[in-house]
């Protein structure tokens, strides 16, 4: 299993290959991972390591939010169990509580993540429903990970959903859900390819029609992209989108101070048994604002703050402090191509 690589893209593969350091020895690769080796354009992982483990963490948050009655994702917990990261399995099952594993009044932690995932899931589900109501009949989920929308949502007749991710990730998810007796609720087509390769060609080969409007979902993806790769992805999406297409992108923290906040949280998790290195998974450097980038390319964008979604749902909103980082900085960008 490998979650979709979000590190390197065509024309951007210049960093040293992880194997140049580790060779083919799995024990050395594991040691390097645990020591927090910096990201490279050709690094690899599975759903239980590095960036891939964040997909499992997200599913654990959705499972916990489901137990709280905030969303309905019956597949999240069994998928987390199948991956086998004990810390996330225990969080998904309700066997850990925030008082144990989170820093009091800290901006980041398992409970704040769960709250964010609850409102994020609701928001993106609503985005999907609105796109379908507007007549869109194809959707693309980029780096789909353990997303189960193709199994848990009610889709209109004639809808096709394309999931792009590493072959091992898609195979793992499909096999796990099949073993549960779950069946897709839509025409679900796997596009098994690493996003750093020619995914537009692979998508087209699977039956995607660039001449028809599309609903694009980039959930939890951009935080792990280098600045240039972020722009390239947006430009590829624009090139593949017909007028009326819609796009949803999550814009997350990406500053040294944000990394320090998250590392403080993960240190507490390590003390409670998390054995997967989650530090230093992002890329430093200034990057273009997503909404502004899209506005310049014919999209009409709307920004929705995570803090507003939390408030609307009656969930805790961490107060803004004097620091440069706030939960208010996380926002969801929705866009329509060619809208007036």
Protein Blocks (a to p, Z undefined) as FASTA:
>chain_A
ZZddfkbcghiambccfklmnmmafklmmmmmmnopacdfkbccdfkgcjllmmmmmmmm
mmmmmmnopaccfklmmmmmmnopaklmmmmnopacfklmpcehiabdfklmmmmmmmmm
mmmmmmmmmmmmnopabdcdehkljafklmmpccdehiacdddddfklmmmmmmmmmmno
pacfbdcddddddfklcfklmmmmnopafkbccddddehklmmgcfklmmmmmmmmmmmp
cehiacddddddddfklmmmmmmmmmmmmmnopacdfehkbcedddddfklmmmmnopac
ddddfklmmmmnopacddddfbfbdfklpccddddehiZZ
